[in-house]
Amino acid sequence: MLQDAAVIWATGVAIDWSEIAARLASDELPHRAFARCWLGTAARLAGLTSTDAAFGAVPALDLCRALSWRISVFCPGADGAGRHLLPIWGPHPLSRSRRLLIDEATRVELGLPNTPLPDATWLDRLGRWVAAAAARVGYRAWRSVRRASEP
């Protein structure tokens, strides 16, 4: 969504803002704040200075911080040529853990709660909650260390 929106805005093609605003206000999105934030981030990437006319103020993610976190998560485990020993999208528990670290960092930035596993046993849900909580703690610690090291 982020890249699509930024490319569309950058082309200068007329956009039906009322339709987008209506969809953002509808019940089709489980987390409207999440969609508004991605929309605000895309607007920033496209160079729009104000989206107030169509949506009111929309927040944007700190892309530098988000990308720095992703690099930090993706870089460990690389071989000498910079390739990862385990693919990020693989079924291995370490690959799944890296994806969880990325997902939970985004959820922290957006202020979203932990997402429960659909159709899971209580033990699976508990395991997912513990893993997500650990990922959130790791991200918050990284963010605090990063802030402290900035001039």
C-alpha positions in Angstrom: 0.0 0.0 0.0 2.8 2.4 0.9 4.6 2.2 -2.4 1.4 2.1 -4.4 0.1 5.3 -2.8 3.4 7.1 -3.1 3.7 6.3 -6.8 0.1 7.3 -7.5 0.5 10.6 -5.7 3.8 11.3 -7.5 2.3 10.8 -10.9 -0.1 13.7 -10.3 -3.1 11.7 -11.6 -6.4 12.9 -10.1 -7.4 10.9 -7.0 -10.9 10.4 -5.7 -10.1 11.5 -2.1 -13.8 11.2 -1.1 -13.7 7.5 -1.9 -10.5 6.9 0.0 -11.9 8.9 3.0 -15.1 6.9 2.9 -13.2 3.6 2.9 -11.0 4.8 5.8 -14.2 5.7 7.8 -15.9 2.4 6.9 -15.9 -0.8 9.0 -14.0 -2.7 6.4 -10.7 -1.9 8.1 -10.0 -3.6 11.5 -7.6 -0.8 12.5 -8.4 2.5 10.9 -5.5 4.2 12.7 -3.1 1.7 11.1 -4.4 2.6 7.6 -4.4 6.3 8.3 -0.7 6.1 9.4 0.3 4.2 6.3 -1.6 6.8 4.2 0.2 9.6 6.0 3.6 7.9 5.4 2.8 7.5 1.7 1.8 11.1 1.5 5.1 12.1 3.1 7.0 9.9 0.6 5.1 11.5 -2.3 6.0 15.0 -1.1 2.5 16.1 -0.1 2.7 18.8 2.5 -0.9 18.6 3.7 -3.6 16.0 3.6 -5.9 18.0 5.8 -8.4 18.8 3.1 -9.2 15.1 2.4 -8.6 13.4 5.7 -7.7 15.8 8.4 -4.2 15.4 9.9 -2.8 11.9 9.2 0.1 10.6 11.2 3.2 9.2 9.5 5.7 6.5 10.6 9.3 7.5 11.3 10.6 5.7 8.2 14.3 6.2 9.2 13.6 4.4 12.5 11.5 1.7 10.9 14.1 1.0 8.2 17.0 1.0 10.7 15.1 -1.5 12.8 14.5 -3.8 9.8 18.2 -3.6 8.9 19.1 -4.5 12.5 16.8 -7.5 12.4 17.7 -8.7 8.9 21.5 -8.3 9.2 22.3 -10.9 12.0 22.9 -14.3 10.7 24.4 -13.2 7.3 27.2 -15.2 5.9 30.4 -13.5 4.6 28.8 -12.6 1.3 25.9 -10.8 3.1 23.4 -13.6 2.4 21.2 -14.9 5.3 21.7 -18.4 6.3 17.9 -18.7 6.8 15.4 -16.9 4.5 13.2 -14.4 6.2 10.0 -16.0 4.8 10.9 -19.5 5.6 9.1 -21.8 8.0 12.1 -22.1 10.4 11.4 -20.7 13.9 14.2 -18.2 13.6 12.8 -16.9 10.3 9.3 -16.6 12.0 10.9 -14.8 15.0 12.5 -12.2 12.7 9.1 -11.6 11.0 7.5 -11.2 14.5 10.2 -8.6 15.5 9.3 -6.6 12.4 5.5 -6.9 12.8 5.6 -6.0 16.5 7.8 -3.0 16.0 5.3 -1.6 13.5 2.4 -2.3 15.9 4.3 -0.5 18.7 4.8 2.5 16.5 1.1 2.6 15.6 -0.1 1.9 19.1 -1.9 -1.3 18.1 -2.5 -4.2 20.5 -1.1 -7.7 20.0 -2.9 -9.6 17.4 -4.3 -12.9 18.6 -3.8 -16.0 16.5 -7.1 -17.0 14.8 -8.3 -20.5 15.5 -5.5 -21.3 17.9 -5.5 -23.2 21.1 -5.1 -21.3 24.4 -1.5 -22.6 24.6 -0.7 -21.4 21.1 -2.2 -18.0 21.9 -0.2 -17.8 25.1 3.0 -18.7 23.3 2.3 -16.0 20.6 1.5 -13.5 23.3 4.8 -14.2 25.2 6.8 -14.0 21.9 5.1 -10.8 20.9 5.7 -9.3 24.3 9.4 -10.2 24.1 9.6 -8.7 20.6 8.0 -5.5 21.8 10.4 -5.3 24.8 13.3 -5.8 22.4 12.1 -3.1 20.0 11.5 -0.6 22.8 15.0 -1.3 24.2 16.5 -0.8 20.8 14.6 2.4 20.3 15.7 3.7 23.7 19.4 2.9 23.0 19.1 4.5 19.6 17.6 7.7 21.0 20.3 7.9 23.7 23.0 7.6 21.1 21.6 10.3 18.8 23.2 13.8 19.2 
